[in-house]
Amino acid sequence: MAEITDRRTPVRSDTTLLPGLKPLVLQALSAPECAAGTASIDRLRLAPVPLVPEVRLVMAEDAIVLWARLEAEAGHVLPPPFWASAWTGGQALARYILDHPDTVAGCHVLDVASGSGLVAIAAAIAGAAGVTANDIDPYSIAAINANAHANGVELTLSSRDLLDGDVDGMDVVLAGDALYHPSVAARMLPFLARVVAKGARVLVGDPDRGHVPHDWLERVATYEMPISGAPEDAQLHLTSVLKPRRDKVDDRRGPATPLRRESHHCRTRE
């Protein structure tokens, strides 16, 4: 995939001009929470998240059919629309943040592989001093923009691929359902270890898709999922929030960086 130019702007009420997406998003925002079965399966709807009903997201009736429509509109292959579903791991992490707002309150927060922006929105609602939602998919950036607007929160949007570097200036880094494939986990885990080594707090949401290193990540909470959710997650009934074991950081972070003590004293809201 060609490198996507970084885009950091406060959230706006309009959406990025992408083939086929803008009219679907605007329709969802103007006619929210349509009854199940009453709309075309390739449309989007604005509806509460099952485990996090405080947050509403623009979600697909059928993400696979939506994907086919958007590819047809764009005229080329597109990444899967991960942004069009409320993934189970992200729901767990968002629920945990809203139940434990001290985790992010007053902090500068990065939500990496943000997808729909669910976790970033939860962090903003919980009182973070500033939240950056990061995803390399421009369709995701457009969806996060719309979802933040729908929930009345302000986010900073970033489309840079961050996983091969380090992140400075962040107190908390969140990764909701970002270990969904071995190749993604192979890049994400060293990135998170480097973040921890720099002193930031890291929280991961995951329904145990089989790529979590339990020798390094330990559970801090587990939730039972409601029946409704992403179709791909239909067989996932439990979902967890995990944090790194600091005594294992050096085993995972890749290139050595100076390890300093983690600090949970976040910056005062400006």
C-alpha positions in Angstrom: 0.0 0.0 0.0 1.3 3.5 -0.8 2.1 5.6 2.1 -0.8 7.8 3.2 0.0 11.4 4.0 -0.4 12.3 7.6 -3.6 14.1 8.4 -3.9 15.7 11.8 -7.0 18.0 12.2 -9.6 18.6 14.8 -12.8 16.6 13.9 -15.2 18.3 11.6 -18.9 17.7 10.9 -18.3 16.9 7.2 -16.6 13.8 6.0 -13.7 13.1 3.6 -14.7 12.9 0.0 -14.3 9.2 -0.7 -16.2 7.3 -3.5 -19.5 6.0 -2.3 -18.9 6.8 1.4 -20.1 10.3 2.0 -23.8 9.8 1.0 -24.0 6.7 3.1 -22.6 8.5 6.2 -24.7 11.5 5.7 -27.8 9.3 5.4 -26.9 7.5 8.6 -26.4 10.7 10.5 -29.7 12.2 9.3 -31.8 9.0 9.8 -30.1 7.2 12.8 -31.0 3.9 14.5 -33.1 2.5 11.7 -34.9 -0.7 12.7 -33.1 -3.9 11.8 -34.3 -5.4 8.6 -35.9 -2.2 7.3 -33.0 -0.9 5.3 -30.7 -2.1 2.5 -27.9 -4.4 3.7 -25.3 -2.2 2.1 -26.2 0.9 4.0 -24.9 2.4 7.2 -26.8 3.2 10.4 -26.1 5.2 13.5 -26.8 3.0 16.5 -25.7 2.4 20.1 -22.8 0.0 20.6 -24.0 -3.2 22.4 -21.5 -3.2 25.2 -21.1 0.6 25.3 -24.6 2.1 24.7 -23.3 5.5 25.7 -21.6 5.7 22.3 -23.3 5.6 18.9 -21.4 4.6 15.8 -22.1 4.6 12.1 -22.1 0.8 11.5 -22.9 -1.4 8.5 -25.9 -3.7 8.3 -23.6 -6.1 6.4 -19.9 -5.1 6.3 -19.1 -7.5 3.4 -21.8 -6.2 1.2 -20.9 -2.6 2.0 -17.2 -3.5 1.2 -18.3 -4.7 -2.3 -20.3 -1.6 -2.9 -17.5 0.8 -1.9 -15.0 -1.1 -4.0 -17.3 -0.8 -7.0 -17.7 2.9 -6.4 -13.9 3.4 -6.0 -13.0 1.2 -9.0 -10.1 -0.5 -7.1 -9.4 -2.9 -4.2 -10.0 -1.4 -0.8 -9.0 -2.6 2.7 -11.7 -4.4 4.6 -14.1 -1.9 6.3 -13.0 -2.7 9.8 -14.4 0.8 10.7 -18.0 -0.3 9.9 -18.3 -2.7 12.9 -18.0 -2.4 16.6 -15.3 -5.0 17.2 -15.5 -7.1 20.4 -12.0 -6.1 21.7 -12.7 -2.4 21.1 -16.0 -2.7 22.9 -14.3 -4.2 26.0 -11.6 -1.5 26.0 -14.2 1.3 25.6 -16.4 -0.2 28.4 -13.4 -0.4 30.7 -12.4 3.2 30.0 -15.9 4.5 30.7 -16.1 2.4 33.9 -12.6 3.6 35.0 -12.3 7.2 33.7 -9.2 7.7 35.9 -7.3 5.6 33.4 -7.3 8.4 30.9 -8.6 11.5 32.7 -6.3 14.5 32.1 -4.0 12.4 29.9 -2.9 12.7 26.3 -4.1 9.5 24.6 -3.4 7.7 21.4 -5.9 5.1 20.1 -3.9 3.1 17.5 -5.6 1.1 14.7 -8.7 3.1 15.8 -11.1 1.6 13.2 -14.5 3.2 14.0 -13.0 5.5 16.6 -15.0 3.8 19.4 -12.1 3.6 21.9 -10.9 7.1 21.1 -14.5 8.5 21.6 -14.7 6.7 25.0 -11.4 8.2 26.1 -12.7 11.7 25.1 -15.9 11.2 27.0 -14.0 9.9 30.1 -12.1 13.2 30.3 -8.8 12.8 28.4 -6.9 16.0 27.9 -6.5 15.2 24.2 -7.1 12.1 22.1 -5.5 11.1 18.8 -7.3 8.5 16.7 -4.8 6.8 14.4 -5.6 4.5 11.4 -3.9 4.1 8.0 -7.3 3.5 6.2 -8.6 6.8 4.9 -12.2 5.4 5.0 -11.6 4.8 8.7 -10.5 8.4 9.2 -13.7 9.6 7.5 -15.8 7.3 9.7 -14.0 8.4 12.9 -14.7 12.0 11.9 -18.4 11.3 11.5 -18.6 9.2 14.7 -16.8 11.8 16.8 -19.2 14.5 15.5 -22.2 12.2 16.3 -21.0 11.8 19.9 -20.1 15.5 20.4 -16.4 14.9 21.1 -13.2 16.4 19.6 -10.4 14.2 18.3 -7.2 14.6 16.4 -7.0 12.4 13.4 -3.8 10.7 12.2 -3.3 8.4 9.2 0.4 7.7 9.6 1.7 4.2 10.0 3.2 4.4 13.5 4.1 0.8 14.2 7.7 0.8 13.2 8.6 3.8 15.3 8.0 5.2 18.8 5.4 7.6 20.1 6.4 10.6 22.1 4.1 12.9 24.1 1.5 10.3 24.9 0.6 9.3 28.4 -1.7 6.4 27.4 -1.8 4.2 24.3 -4.9 2.1 23.6 -5.2 -0.8 21.2 -8.7 -2.2 20.8 -8.9 -5.5 18.8 -5.6 -4.7 17.1 -4.2 -8.3 17.4 -6.6 -9.8 14.9 -4.0 -11.4 12.6 -0.5 -12.9 13.2 1.2 -10.4 10.8 -0.5 -7.4 12.5 0.3 -8.8 16.0 3.9 -9.2 15.0 4.2 -5.5 14.4 1.8 -4.2 17.0 3.3 -6.0 20.0 6.9 -4.6 19.7 5.4 -1.2 19.1 3.4 -1.4 22.3 6.4 -2.7 24.2 8.4 0.3 23.1 5.6 2.6 24.2 5.7 0.9 27.7 9.5 1.2 27.8 9.1 5.0 27.3 6.8 5.1 30.4 3.3 5.3 28.9 0.4 3.3 30.1 -0.8 0.7 27.6 -4.2 -1.1 27.5 -5.3 -3.7 25.0 -8.8 -5.0 24.2 -8.9 -8.5 22.8 -11.5 -11.4 22.7 -8.6 -14.0 22.6 -8.3 -14.4 18.9 -5.2 -16.5 19.5 -2.5 -13.9 19.1 -2.2 -12.5 22.6 1.1 -13.4 24.4 -0.3 -14.2 27.8 3.3 -14.4 29.2 3.4 -10.6 28.6 -0.1 -9.3 28.7 -2.2 -9.9 31.8 -6.0 -9.5 32.1 -7.4 -6.7 34.1 -11.1 -7.1 33.2 -13.4 -9.5 31.3 -16.8 -8.8 29.9 -19.6 -11.0 28.6 -20.7 -9.8 25.1 -24.3 -9.1 24.2 -25.7 -11.3 21.5 -25.6 -8.5 18.9 -22.2 -7.3 17.5 -20.0 -7.7 14.5 -21.0 -10.9 12.5 -17.4 -12.0 12.5 -17.5 -12.0 16.3 -20.7 -14.2 16.6 -18.8 -17.0 18.4 -16.9 -14.7 20.7 -18.8 -14.5 24.0 -16.1 -13.1 26.3 -13.8 -10.2 25.7 -11.0 -8.8 27.9 -8.9 -5.8 28.7 -5.2 -6.5 29.2 -2.1 -4.6 30.3 1.6 -5.4 29.9 3.6 -7.0 32.6 6.4 -4.5 33.0 8.9 -7.2 33.9 8.5 -8.7 30.4 8.9 -5.4 28.4 12.5 -6.0 27.4 11.5 -9.3 25.8 9.1 -7.7 23.4 10.2 -4.2 22.4 12.7 -5.0 19.7 15.4 -2.4 19.3 16.7 -1.3 22.7 15.5 2.0 24.1 16.2 3.3 27.6 13.6 2.0 30.1 12.2 4.4 32.6 9.6 4.0 35.3 6.0 4.3 34.2 4.2 7.4 35.4 0.5 7.8 35.7 0.6 11.5 36.5 -1.0 12.9 33.3 -0.8 16.5 32.2 -3.4 18.9 33.4 -6.1 19.7 30.8 -5.2 22.8 29.0 
